[in-house]
């Protein structure tokens, strides 16, 4: 059963890909990035111009460039902002196609990834959810995310990737986690040319079992598009529909879902893929025929959304896939069912960055052009009189103030009336006089205000 009325929040920052030009809604703060990365100071604008700033940049795949820190703030902020929206139940699915930089480590940039926005988003989700599931369908192993949560049972990482002589070289099926996190890291090593049918022979039964055993409160899905057929750096043979089937399957569990981007080096196919998967998230079938738009010529000569996979050889035999599936299902059978979380201190909730509309737009009643009379300068008057006496007899004090003005011209008459009233209500007269004297001594500015 799918979400009945799916609310999708887009927190995408600027992207170089067609169809994906949007504005970030949340910029990651300096303390937020520093909480993850010890090397974050090297990304600050004051340091990026110096030679020492490249000390922790890994080889040539993570160059230093102008605006690097702002870039990291923006894409990481998009992922954290999506997590905040999910935590506040403002949407069912949050999308940040600019995020998904899964190779960055705590102390180094790696694989075109400078700050690991996925880890930041998961940490945000853990403030509200006991368990979070991370699924990675990028062709490269999600080593940075796995490393961050390798020893905890609150985050399960599942990565489907090319394994062997291929970057980053990690993600063996025997890498299962450590200490409390043992068996909470699942790695699905694949070979060249895997197609839709073979891919989902593993994906659906494994993820179905994970959802049954782990019971996550939220899911983060990294949708790297370099696993598509025809990618310049990839070697898989997935179609756009086969790739998007993973999104559709995760959506079917009705669990808060954060969709992130990732790799992808044939740009027009990346745009095609994430455009179609946005439609899947919304429950909308996007037409294959591409409409006229600014980047129309990028998609010739067919000008269609979907691209047919190639005829490359699938080196993943059915026997090999069955062995991998059985091994990983066996690992899942060793897990404690839906591990609980002890009471512990946690980071304070992240406030939503959007300002309150009620504060920005004044209410009509307070509009200076409004016909309604409103005393905006009215403030409570200071008084030393007891609160209960003033509230119990508010009308008596007003009568006393009015009679005091009248008494200034007719002292003799008031004295005679007061002596006559004292025979009927002596005790009340004493209390009223005490309150009146105390208020007159404490509220002299108030008397002057009433005179004016």
LUMRO-204802 format. One record per residue (C-alpha): x, y, z. Coordinates in nm, 4 decimals, always signed. Layout:
N
<east = X | north = Y | up = Z>
...
# end
This chain:
452
<east = +0.0000 | north = +0.0000 | up = +0.0000>
<east = +0.1415 | north = +0.3385 | up = -0.0979>
<east = +0.1045 | north = +0.6705 | up = +0.0794>
<east = -0.2561 | north = +0.7762 | up = +0.0263>
<east = -0.1711 | north = +1.1431 | up = -0.0202>
<east = +0.2049 | north = +1.1637 | up = -0.0518>
<east = +0.3629 | north = +1.4936 | up = +0.0502>
<east = +0.6998 | north = +1.5440 | up = -0.1139>
<east = +0.9415 | north = +1.8124 | up = +0.0035>
<east = +1.2103 | north = +1.9288 | up = -0.2398>
<east = +1.5204 | north = +2.0623 | up = -0.0702>
<east = +1.7470 | north = +2.0534 | up = -0.3727>
<east = +2.0272 | north = +2.3038 | up = -0.4164>
<east = +2.1603 | north = +2.4267 | up = -0.7489>
<east = +2.2711 | north = +2.1448 | up = -0.9736>
<east = +2.4642 | north = +2.1437 | up = -1.2981>
<east = +2.2163 | north = +1.8976 | up = -1.4487>
<east = +1.9217 | north = +2.0033 | up = -1.6655>
<east = +1.5801 | north = +1.9751 | up = -1.4983>
<east = +1.7422 | north = +2.0067 | up = -1.1562>
<east = +1.7790 | north = +2.3791 | up = -1.1054>
<east = +1.6264 | north = +2.4686 | up = -0.7709>
<east = +1.7231 | north = +2.6676 | up = -0.4652>
<east = +1.8404 | north = +2.5281 | up = -0.1333>
<east = +1.6131 | north = +2.5879 | up = +0.1645>
<east = +1.8532 | north = +2.5133 | up = +0.4480>
<east = +2.2245 | north = +2.5860 | up = +0.4798>
<east = +2.4239 | north = +2.3585 | up = +0.7073>
<east = +2.5812 | north = +2.5550 | up = +0.9902>
<east = +2.9495 | north = +2.5504 | up = +1.0805>
<east = +2.8922 | north = +2.3556 | up = +1.4085>
<east = +2.6826 | north = +2.1023 | up = +1.2184>
<east = +2.9581 | north = +2.0319 | up = +0.9656>
<east = +3.2251 | north = +2.0366 | up = +1.2355>
<east = +3.0319 | north = +1.7725 | up = +1.4316>
<east = +3.1003 | north = +1.5355 | up = +1.1424>
<east = +3.4299 | north = +1.6405 | up = +0.9913>
<east = +3.7542 | north = +1.7146 | up = +1.1705>
<east = +3.8811 | north = +1.8507 | up = +0.8406>
<east = +3.5974 | north = +2.0981 | up = +0.7957>
<east = +3.8202 | north = +2.3937 | up = +0.8832>
<east = +4.0123 | north = +2.3237 | up = +0.5650>
<east = +3.6969 | north = +2.3966 | up = +0.3686>
<east = +3.6472 | north = +2.7440 | up = +0.5125>
<east = +3.6888 | north = +3.0356 | up = +0.2703>
<east = +3.9846 | north = +3.1753 | up = +0.4626>
<east = +4.1791 | north = +2.8552 | up = +0.4077>
<east = +4.0819 | north = +2.7391 | up = +0.0611>
<east = +4.3194 | north = +2.9803 | up = -0.1068>
<east = +4.6264 | north = +2.8470 | up = +0.0769>
<east = +4.8366 | north = +2.5518 | up = -0.0249>
<east = +4.7824 | north = +2.3742 | up = +0.3102>
<east = +4.4126 | north = +2.3391 | up = +0.2381>
<east = +4.4784 | north = +2.0513 | up = +0.0001>
<east = +4.6480 | north = +1.8433 | up = +0.2708>
<east = +4.3416 | north = +1.6300 | up = +0.3337>
<east = +4.2059 | north = +1.6348 | up = -0.0204>
<east = +4.2350 | north = +1.2888 | up = -0.1705>
<east = +4.4358 | north = +1.2928 | up = -0.4942>
<east = +4.2947 | north = +1.4765 | up = -0.7932>
<east = +3.9294 | north = +1.3807 | up = -0.7438>
<east = +3.8646 | north = +1.6407 | up = -0.4717>
<east = +4.0161 | north = +1.9707 | up = -0.5914>
<east = +3.9883 | north = +2.2932 | up = -0.3991>
<east = +3.7884 | north = +2.5645 | up = -0.5754>
<east = +3.6382 | north = +2.9025 | up = -0.4991>
<east = +3.3111 | north = +2.8757 | up = -0.3121>
<east = +3.3837 | north = +2.5223 | up = -0.1902>
<east = +3.2633 | north = +2.5834 | up = +0.1637>
<east = +2.9394 | north = +2.7438 | up = +0.0485>
<east = +2.8869 | north = +2.4537 | up = -0.1902>
<east = +2.9245 | north = +2.2058 | up = +0.0964>
<east = +2.6896 | north = +2.4104 | up = +0.3151>
<east = +2.4257 | north = +2.4132 | up = +0.0453>
<east = +2.4157 | north = +2.0470 | up = -0.0552>
<east = +2.4605 | north = +1.9247 | up = +0.3032>
<east = +2.1951 | north = +2.1696 | up = +0.4177>
<east = +1.9537 | north = +2.0299 | up = +0.1611>
<east = +1.9855 | north = +1.6813 | up = +0.3103>
<east = +1.9671 | north = +1.7995 | up = +0.6707>
<east = +1.6729 | north = +2.0219 | up = +0.5822>
<east = +1.4922 | north = +1.7241 | up = +0.4308>
<east = +1.5551 | north = +1.5228 | up = +0.7479>
<east = +1.4184 | north = +1.8085 | up = +0.9602>
<east = +1.1037 | north = +1.8198 | up = +0.7468>
<east = +1.0557 | north = +1.4462 | up = +0.7953>
<east = +1.1130 | north = +1.4758 | up = +1.1702>
<east = +0.8431 | north = +1.7434 | up = +1.1918>
<east = +0.5998 | north = +1.5318 | up = +0.9852>
<east = +0.5805 | north = +1.8032 | up = +0.7193>
<east = +0.6204 | north = +1.5547 | up = +0.4355>
<east = +0.6287 | north = +1.1821 | up = +0.3632>
<east = +0.9196 | north = +1.1961 | up = +0.1182>
<east = +1.1968 | north = +1.4552 | up = +0.1103>
<east = +1.4159 | north = +1.4935 | up = -0.2006>
<east = +1.7625 | north = +1.6416 | up = -0.2391>
<east = +1.9133 | north = +1.5388 | up = -0.5712>
<east = +2.2219 | north = +1.7500 | up = -0.4991>
<east = +2.3094 | north = +1.5347 | up = -0.1966>
<east = +2.4228 | north = +1.1745 | up = -0.1628>
<east = +2.7987 | north = +1.2332 | up = -0.1416>
<east = +2.8692 | north = +0.9037 | up = +0.0295>
<east = +3.2503 | north = +0.8754 | up = +0.0102>
<east = +3.3501 | north = +1.1617 | up = +0.2413>
<east = +3.5077 | north = +1.0516 | up = +0.5698>
<east = +3.5427 | north = +1.2252 | up = +0.9018>
<east = +3.9021 | north = +1.3243 | up = +0.8303>
<east = +3.9256 | north = +1.3319 | up = +0.4518>
<east = +3.7465 | north = +1.4174 | up = +0.1328>
<east = +3.7206 | north = +1.1326 | up = -0.1151>
<east = +3.5672 | north = +1.0438 | up = -0.4485>
<east = +3.4338 | north = +1.3926 | up = -0.5391>
<east = +3.2785 | north = +1.4098 | up = -0.1878>
<east = +3.3866 | north = +1.6778 | up = +0.0591>
<east = +3.1312 | north = +1.6580 | up = +0.3420>
<east = +2.9143 | north = +1.3509 | up = +0.3938>
<east = +2.5653 | north = +1.5015 | up = +0.3891>
<east = +2.4134 | north = +1.1542 | up = +0.4290>
<east = +2.5707 | north = +1.1039 | up = +0.7696>
<east = +2.4519 | north = +1.4482 | up = +0.8800>
<east = +2.0980 | north = +1.3702 | up = +0.7650>
<east = +2.0961 | north = +1.0316 | up = +0.9408>
<east = +2.2198 | north = +1.1910 | up = +1.2631>
<east = +1.9310 | north = +1.4357 | up = +1.2366>
<east = +1.6810 | north = +1.1534 | up = +1.1797>
<east = +1.8169 | north = +0.9646 | up = +1.4818>
<east = +1.6939 | north = +1.2473 | up = +1.7048>
<east = +1.3371 | north = +1.1340 | up = +1.6414>
<east = +1.3690 | north = +0.7722 | up = +1.5227>
<east = +1.5151 | north = +0.4784 | up = +1.7089>
<east = +1.6447 | north = +0.3119 | up = +1.3926>
<east = +1.7325 | north = +0.4440 | up = +1.0459>
<east = +1.7964 | north = +0.2363 | up = +0.7341>
<east = +2.0417 | north = +0.3521 | up = +0.4664>
<east = +2.0197 | north = +0.1950 | up = +0.1191>
<east = +2.2758 | north = +0.2761 | up = -0.1524>
<east = +2.2166 | north = +0.1914 | up = -0.5216>
<east = +2.5124 | north = +0.3906 | up = -0.6542>
<east = +2.7591 | north = +0.1742 | up = -0.8485>
<east = +3.0283 | north = +0.2635 | up = -0.5950>
<east = +3.0323 | north = +0.1293 | up = -0.2409>
<east = +2.8965 | north = +0.3739 | up = +0.0196>
<east = +3.2109 | north = +0.3462 | up = +0.2295>
<east = +3.1847 | north = +0.6799 | up = +0.4116>
<east = +2.8375 | north = +0.6109 | up = +0.5485>
<east = +2.9214 | north = +0.2513 | up = +0.6397>
<east = +3.2320 | north = +0.3631 | up = +0.8258>
<east = +3.0410 | north = +0.6265 | up = +1.0235>
<east = +2.7887 | north = +0.3718 | up = +1.1580>
<east = +2.9985 | north = +0.0544 | up = +1.1544>
<east = +2.9733 | north = -0.0048 | up = +1.5307>
<east = +2.6113 | north = +0.0867 | up = +1.6035>
<east = +2.2876 | north = -0.1089 | up = +1.5815>
<east = +2.0735 | north = +0.2014 | up = +1.5346>
<east = +2.1696 | north = +0.2437 | up = +1.1681>
<east = +2.1736 | north = -0.0370 | up = +0.9143>
<east = +2.3611 | north = +0.0240 | up = +0.5894>
<east = +2.2864 | north = -0.1766 | up = +0.2750>
<east = +2.4984 | north = -0.1115 | up = -0.0349>
<east = +2.4571 | north = -0.2616 | up = -0.3845>
<east = +2.7792 | north = -0.1923 | up = -0.5752>
<east = +3.0447 | north = -0.3042 | up = -0.8174>
<east = +3.3167 | north = -0.4928 | up = -0.6261>
<east = +3.6690 | north = -0.5845 | up = -0.7317>
<east = +3.9243 | north = -0.3656 | up = -0.9026>
<east = +3.6999 | north = -0.0646 | up = -0.8705>
<east = +3.6858 | north = +0.2488 | up = -0.6544>
<east = +3.6837 | north = +0.2596 | up = -0.3526>
<east = +3.7792 | north = -0.1096 | up = -0.3287>
<east = +3.5692 | north = -0.1779 | up = -0.0174>
<east = +3.2343 | north = -0.3482 | up = +0.0385>
<east = +3.3103 | north = -0.7200 | up = +0.0552>
<east = +3.0174 | north = -0.9433 | up = +0.1501>
<east = +3.2177 | north = -1.0397 | up = +0.4615>
<east = +3.2196 | north = -0.6812 | up = +0.5904>
<east = +2.9284 | north = -0.7039 | up = +0.8329>
<east = +2.9982 | north = -0.4438 | up = +1.1027>
<east = +3.1695 | north = -0.4571 | up = +1.4405>
<east = +3.0782 | north = -0.4764 | up = +1.8098>
<east = +2.7141 | north = -0.3708 | up = +1.8572>
<east = +2.6982 | north = -0.3049 | up = +1.4845>
<east = +2.7845 | north = -0.6610 | up = +1.3822>
<east = +2.5516 | north = -0.7786 | up = +1.1022>
<east = +2.4091 | north = -0.4258 | up = +1.0675>
<east = +2.6226 | north = -0.3613 | up = +0.7589>
<east = +2.5115 | north = -0.5478 | up = +0.4473>
<east = +2.7253 | north = -0.5396 | up = +0.1344>
<east = +2.6013 | north = -0.6759 | up = -0.1983>
<east = +2.9062 | north = -0.7075 | up = -0.4290>
<east = +2.8137 | north = -0.7233 | up = -0.7971>
<east = +2.9984 | north = -0.7700 | up = -1.1252>
<east = +2.9780 | north = -0.5925 | up = -1.4618>
<east = +2.6673 | north = -0.5840 | up = -1.6764>
<east = +2.3968 | north = -0.6563 | up = -1.4176>
<east = +2.0509 | north = -0.5918 | up = -1.5633>
<east = +1.7121 | north = -0.5054 | up = -1.4122>
<east = +1.5977 | north = -0.8637 | up = -1.3591>
<east = +1.9178 | north = -0.9775 | up = -1.1881>
<east = +1.9382 | north = -0.6637 | up = -0.9767>
<east = +1.5888 | north = -0.7017 | up = -0.8333>
<east = +1.6439 | north = -1.0718 | up = -0.7767>
<east = +1.8610 | north = -0.9472 | up = -0.4901>
<east = +1.7191 | north = -0.6064 | up = -0.4064>
<east = +1.3571 | north = -0.6913 | up = -0.3280>
<east = +1.4018 | north = -1.0034 | up = -0.1104>
<east = +1.6930 | north = -0.8512 | up = +0.0822>
<east = +1.5301 | north = -0.5135 | up = +0.1460>
<east = +1.1997 | north = -0.6840 | up = +0.2264>
<east = +1.3724 | north = -0.8941 | up = +0.4930>
<east = +1.5597 | north = -0.5907 | up = +0.6282>
<east = +1.2358 | north = -0.3965 | up = +0.6691>
<east = +1.0772 | north = -0.6932 | up = +0.8434>
<east = +1.3628 | north = -0.7525 | up = +1.0883>
<east = +1.5092 | north = -0.4067 | up = +1.1456>
<east = +1.1805 | north = -0.2094 | up = +1.1369>
<east = +1.3373 | north = +0.1332 | up = +1.0685>
<east = +1.1575 | north = +0.4528 | up = +1.1631>
<east = +1.2965 | north = +0.6289 | up = +0.8543>
<east = +1.4812 | north = +0.5328 | up = +0.5352>
<east = +1.7525 | north = +0.7173 | up = +0.3425>
<east = +1.7893 | north = +0.6037 | up = -0.0199>
<east = +2.0957 | north = +0.7155 | up = -0.2145>
<east = +1.9997 | north = +0.7059 | up = -0.5839>
<east = +2.3356 | north = +0.7361 | up = -0.7578>
<east = +2.2709 | north = +0.7306 | up = -1.1334>
<east = +2.6109 | north = +0.5927 | up = -1.2325>
<east = +2.4600 | north = +0.2434 | up = -1.2072>
<east = +2.2583 | north = +0.3183 | up = -1.5223>
<east = +2.3432 | north = +0.1663 | up = -1.8575>
<east = +2.5764 | north = +0.3866 | up = -2.0622>
<east = +2.7329 | north = +0.5787 | up = -1.7738>
<east = +3.0792 | north = +0.7105 | up = -1.8585>
<east = +3.2353 | north = +0.5655 | up = -1.5414>
<east = +2.9895 | north = +0.2875 | up = -1.4616>
<east = +2.9682 | north = -0.0681 | up = -1.5875>
<east = +2.6145 | north = -0.1766 | up = -1.4919>
<east = +2.3284 | north = -0.2149 | up = -1.7367>
<east = +2.0240 | north = -0.0876 | up = -1.5488>
<east = +1.7440 | north = +0.0941 | up = -1.7281>
<east = +1.5874 | north = +0.4077 | up = -1.5835>
<east = +1.2724 | north = +0.2125 | up = -1.4973>
<east = +1.4796 | north = -0.0611 | up = -1.3324>
<east = +1.6656 | north = +0.1993 | up = -1.1273>
<east = +1.3410 | north = +0.3741 | up = -1.0339>
<east = +1.1849 | north = +0.0438 | up = -0.9293>
<east = +1.4053 | north = +0.0654 | up = -0.6195>
<east = +1.2444 | north = +0.3997 | up = -0.5314>
<east = +0.8981 | north = +0.2578 | up = -0.5937>
<east = +0.9715 | north = -0.0453 | up = -0.3761>
<east = +1.1011 | north = +0.1642 | up = -0.0851>
<east = +0.8020 | north = +0.3968 | up = -0.1161>
<east = +0.5655 | north = +0.1011 | up = -0.0770>
<east = +0.6599 | north = +0.0532 | up = +0.2905>
<east = +0.4959 | north = +0.3830 | up = +0.3977>
<east = +0.8015 | north = +0.4845 | up = +0.6013>
<east = +0.9400 | north = +0.8420 | up = +0.6008>
<east = +1.1789 | north = +0.8469 | up = +0.3056>
<east = +1.4703 | north = +1.0756 | up = +0.2187>
<east = +1.5762 | north = +1.0514 | up = -0.1480>
<east = +1.9267 | north = +1.1701 | up = -0.2307>
<east = +2.1316 | north = +1.1939 | up = -0.5480>
<east = +2.4861 | north = +1.0714 | up = -0.5854>
<east = +2.7087 | north = +0.9695 | up = -0.8740>
<east = +2.6276 | north = +0.9953 | up = -1.2424>
<east = +2.8591 | north = +1.0960 | up = -1.5245>
<east = +2.6448 | north = +1.0886 | up = -1.8353>
<east = +2.4632 | north = +1.4078 | up = -1.7449>
<east = +2.1639 | north = +1.3793 | up = -1.9749>
<east = +2.0853 | north = +1.0334 | up = -1.8367>
<east = +2.1234 | north = +1.1572 | up = -1.4783>
<east = +1.8629 | north = +1.4238 | up = -1.5501>
<east = +1.6357 | north = +1.1677 | up = -1.7137>
<east = +1.6672 | north = +0.9298 | up = -1.4208>
<east = +1.6009 | north = +1.1767 | up = -1.1389>
<east = +1.3195 | north = +1.3410 | up = -1.3327>
<east = +1.1465 | north = +1.0043 | up = -1.3661>
<east = +1.2155 | north = +0.9122 | up = -1.0029>
<east = +1.0679 | north = +1.2411 | up = -0.8863>
<east = +0.7501 | north = +1.1353 | up = -1.0644>
<east = +0.7687 | north = +0.7950 | up = -0.8930>
<east = +0.7985 | north = +0.9664 | up = -0.5553>
<east = +0.4899 | north = +1.1728 | up = -0.6355>
<east = +0.3013 | north = +0.8749 | up = -0.7735>
<east = +0.2888 | north = +1.0294 | up = -1.1215>
<east = +0.3775 | north = +0.8570 | up = -1.4466>
<east = +0.5911 | north = +1.0942 | up = -1.6537>
<east = +0.5425 | north = +1.0910 | up = -2.0324>
<east = +0.8233 | north = +0.9414 | up = -2.2323>
<east = +0.7981 | north = +1.2124 | up = -2.4983>
<east = +1.0090 | north = +1.5063 | up = -2.3867>
<east = +0.8497 | north = +1.8543 | up = -2.4006>
<east = +1.0263 | north = +2.1593 | up = -2.5376>
<east = +1.2490 | north = +2.3264 | up = -2.2791>
<east = +1.5762 | north = +2.5134 | up = -2.2408>
<east = +1.7921 | north = +2.1995 | up = -2.2559>
<east = +1.5921 | north = +2.0157 | up = -2.5225>
<east = +1.8885 | north = +1.9665 | up = -2.7579>
<east = +2.0825 | north = +1.7750 | up = -2.4926>
<east = +1.8480 | north = +1.4794 | up = -2.5365>
<east = +1.8593 | north = +1.4233 | up = -2.9100>
<east = +1.8184 | north = +1.2528 | up = -3.1414>
<east = +1.5269 | north = +1.0664 | up = -2.9789>
<east = +1.4174 | north = +1.3358 | up = -2.7310>
<east = +1.2672 | north = +1.0750 | up = -2.5008>
<east = +1.2855 | north = +1.0224 | up = -2.1266>
<east = +1.3833 | north = +0.6559 | up = -2.1331>
<east = +1.6921 | north = +0.5055 | up = -2.2901>
<east = +1.7152 | north = +0.1365 | up = -2.3795>
<east = +1.9877 | north = -0.0616 | up = -2.1982>
<east = +2.2779 | north = -0.1968 | up = -2.4023>
<east = +2.3509 | north = -0.5557 | up = -2.5004>
<east = +2.6570 | north = -0.5847 | up = -2.2774>
<east = +2.7316 | north = -0.9189 | up = -2.1132>
<east = +2.5888 | north = -0.9823 | up = -1.7670>
<east = +2.8741 | north = -1.1361 | up = -1.5676>
<east = +2.6526 | north = -1.2010 | up = -1.2667>
<east = +2.5467 | north = -1.5654 | up = -1.2946>
<east = +2.2259 | north = -1.6809 | up = -1.1349>
<east = +2.4229 | north = -1.9155 | up = -0.9091>
<east = +2.6473 | north = -1.6338 | up = -0.7867>
<east = +2.3492 | north = -1.4125 | up = -0.7090>
<east = +2.1782 | north = -1.6935 | up = -0.5159>
<east = +2.4917 | north = -1.7496 | up = -0.3078>
<east = +2.5118 | north = -1.3797 | up = -0.2209>
<east = +2.1414 | north = -1.3692 | up = -0.1328>
<east = +2.1605 | north = -1.6761 | up = +0.0916>
<east = +2.4695 | north = -1.5448 | up = +0.2692>
<east = +2.3102 | north = -1.2063 | up = +0.3439>
<east = +1.9760 | north = -1.3574 | up = +0.4499>
<east = +2.1704 | north = -1.5777 | up = +0.6899>
<east = +2.3380 | north = -1.2692 | up = +0.8351>
<east = +1.9982 | north = -1.1060 | up = +0.8810>
<east = +1.8712 | north = -1.4108 | up = +1.0676>
<east = +2.1388 | north = -1.3479 | up = +1.3329>
<east = +2.0094 | north = -1.0007 | up = +1.4125>
<east = +1.8259 | north = -0.9062 | up = +1.7275>
<east = +1.4720 | north = -0.8298 | up = +1.6134>
<east = +1.4195 | north = -0.4498 | up = +1.6011>
<east = +1.6825 | north = -0.3531 | up = +1.8635>
<east = +1.5639 | north = -0.1095 | up = +2.1290>
<east = +1.7355 | north = +0.2116 | up = +2.2307>
<east = +1.8259 | north = +0.3010 | up = +2.5883>
<east = +1.7425 | north = +0.6389 | up = +2.7376>
<east = +2.0240 | north = +0.8771 | up = +2.6614>
<east = +2.1009 | north = +1.2415 | up = +2.6060>
<east = +2.0597 | north = +1.3608 | up = +2.2508>
<east = +2.1297 | north = +1.6715 | up = +2.0528>
<east = +1.8582 | north = +1.9375 | up = +2.0652>
<east = +1.6013 | north = +1.9377 | up = +1.7861>
<east = +1.6909 | north = +2.1428 | up = +1.4804>
<east = +1.4491 | north = +2.4289 | up = +1.4310>
<east = +1.2930 | north = +2.4850 | up = +1.0931>
<east = +1.4692 | north = +2.7698 | up = +0.9107>
<east = +1.1538 | north = +2.9211 | up = +0.7641>
<east = +1.0216 | north = +3.2245 | up = +0.9493>
<east = +0.6689 | north = +3.2244 | up = +1.0842>
<east = +0.4310 | north = +3.3795 | up = +0.8322>
<east = +0.2241 | north = +3.5297 | up = +1.1133>
<east = +0.5270 | north = +3.7334 | up = +1.2157>
<east = +0.6166 | north = +3.8459 | up = +0.8656>
<east = +0.2640 | north = +3.9427 | up = +0.7590>
<east = +0.0871 | north = +4.1510 | up = +1.0210>
<east = -0.2662 | north = +4.0577 | up = +1.1058>
<east = -0.5347 | north = +4.2716 | up = +0.9442>
<east = -0.6551 | north = +4.3856 | up = +1.2854>
<east = -0.3231 | north = +4.5593 | up = +1.3412>
<east = -0.3108 | north = +4.7227 | up = +1.0002>
<east = -0.2832 | north = +5.1024 | up = +1.0348>
<east = -0.5440 | north = +5.1386 | up = +0.7592>
<east = -0.7889 | north = +4.9113 | up = +0.9357>
<east = -1.1203 | north = +5.0543 | up = +1.0585>
<east = -1.0874 | north = +4.8733 | up = +1.3885>
<east = -0.9630 | north = +5.0814 | up = +1.6814>
<east = -0.6766 | north = +4.9118 | up = +1.8621>
<east = -0.4796 | north = +5.0616 | up = +2.1485>
<east = -0.1314 | north = +4.9300 | up = +2.0653>
<east = +0.0394 | north = +5.1378 | up = +2.3353>
<east = -0.1771 | north = +5.0105 | up = +2.6129>
<east = +0.0296 | north = +4.8490 | up = +2.8872>
<east = -0.0614 | north = +4.7158 | up = +3.2319>
<east = -0.0246 | north = +4.9823 | up = +3.4975>
<east = +0.2125 | north = +4.9176 | up = +3.7886>
<east = +0.0448 | north = +4.8672 | up = +4.1208>
<east = +0.1449 | north = +4.7583 | up = +4.4671>
<east = -0.2113 | north = +4.6632 | up = +4.5558>
<east = -0.2777 | north = +4.2964 | up = +4.6152>
<east = -0.3738 | north = +4.1128 | up = +4.2958>
<east = -0.6731 | north = +3.9365 | up = +4.4449>
<east = -0.8242 | north = +4.2590 | up = +4.5797>
<east = -0.7985 | north = +4.4388 | up = +4.2458>
<east = -0.9436 | north = +4.1481 | up = +4.0501>
<east = -1.2206 | north = +4.0816 | up = +4.3004>
<east = -1.3571 | north = +4.4365 | up = +4.2966>
<east = -1.2464 | north = +4.6103 | up = +3.9766>
<east = -1.5576 | north = +4.8285 | up = +3.9574>
<east = -1.5161 | north = +4.9629 | up = +4.3111>
<east = -1.1773 | north = +5.1142 | up = +4.2230>
<east = -1.3255 | north = +5.2950 | up = +3.9233>
<east = -1.6053 | north = +5.4334 | up = +4.1408>
<east = -1.3486 | north = +5.5459 | up = +4.3953>
<east = -1.1436 | north = +5.7306 | up = +4.1329>
<east = -1.4524 | north = +5.9080 | up = +4.0020>
<east = -1.5737 | north = +5.9973 | up = +4.3483>
<east = -1.2316 | north = +6.1341 | up = +4.4467>
<east = -1.2533 | north = +6.3938 | up = +4.1676>
<east = -1.6051 | north = +6.4861 | up = +4.2830>
<east = -1.4930 | north = +6.5020 | up = +4.6461>
<east = -1.2419 | north = +6.7822 | up = +4.5862>
<east = -1.5296 | north = +7.0362 | up = +4.5476>
<east = -1.7673 | north = +6.8949 | up = +4.8052>
<east = -1.5653 | north = +6.7745 | up = +5.1057>
<east = -1.8370 | north = +6.8414 | up = +5.3605>
<east = -2.1101 | north = +6.6528 | up = +5.1753>
<east = -1.8909 | north = +6.3446 | up = +5.1265>
<east = -1.7953 | north = +6.3359 | up = +5.4954>
<east = -2.1636 | north = +6.3371 | up = +5.5971>
<east = -2.2488 | north = +6.0617 | up = +5.3467>
<east = -1.9499 | north = +5.8547 | up = +5.4538>
<east = -2.0531 | north = +5.8782 | up = +5.8238>
<east = -2.4059 | north = +5.7664 | up = +5.7307>
<east = -2.2773 | north = +5.4684 | up = +5.5292>
<east = -2.0501 | north = +5.3655 | up = +5.8121>
<east = -2.3569 | north = +5.2729 | up = +6.0214>
<east = -2.4677 | north = +5.0207 | up = +5.7548>
<east = -2.1314 | north = +4.8815 | up = +5.6340>
<east = -1.8518 | north = +4.9801 | up = +5.8702>
<east = -1.6049 | north = +4.6975 | up = +5.7952>
<east = -1.6405 | north = +4.7400 | up = +5.4145>
<east = -1.5703 | north = +5.1138 | up = +5.4453>
<east = -1.2424 | north = +5.0424 | up = +5.6232>
<east = -1.1230 | north = +4.7961 | up = +5.3557>
<east = -1.2155 | north = +5.0285 | up = +5.0692>
<east = -1.0334 | north = +5.3164 | up = +5.2283>
<east = -0.7198 | north = +5.1019 | up = +5.2791>
<east = -0.7137 | north = +4.9927 | up = +4.9189>
<east = -0.7846 | north = +5.3455 | up = +4.7961>
<east = -0.5016 | north = +5.4961 | up = +4.9997>
<east = -0.2543 | north = +5.2282 | up = +4.8908>
<east = -0.3408 | north = +5.2676 | up = +4.5236>
<east = -0.3268 | north = +5.6475 | up = +4.5392>
<east = +0.0235 | north = +5.6296 | up = +4.6887>
<east = +0.1517 | north = +5.3710 | up = +4.4381>
<east = -0.0215 | north = +5.4948 | up = +4.1210>
<east = +0.0386 | north = +5.8674 | up = +4.1163>
<east = +0.1537 | north = +5.8528 | up = +3.7496>
<east = -0.1682 | north = +5.6656 | up = +3.6743>
<east = -0.3783 | north = +5.9461 | up = +3.8258>
<east = -0.1966 | north = +6.1969 | up = +3.6132>
<east = -0.2673 | north = +5.9854 | up = +3.3037>
<east = -0.6362 | north = +5.9745 | up = +3.3796>
<east = -0.6426 | north = +6.3525 | up = +3.4395>
<east = -0.4894 | north = +6.4126 | up = +3.0962>
# end
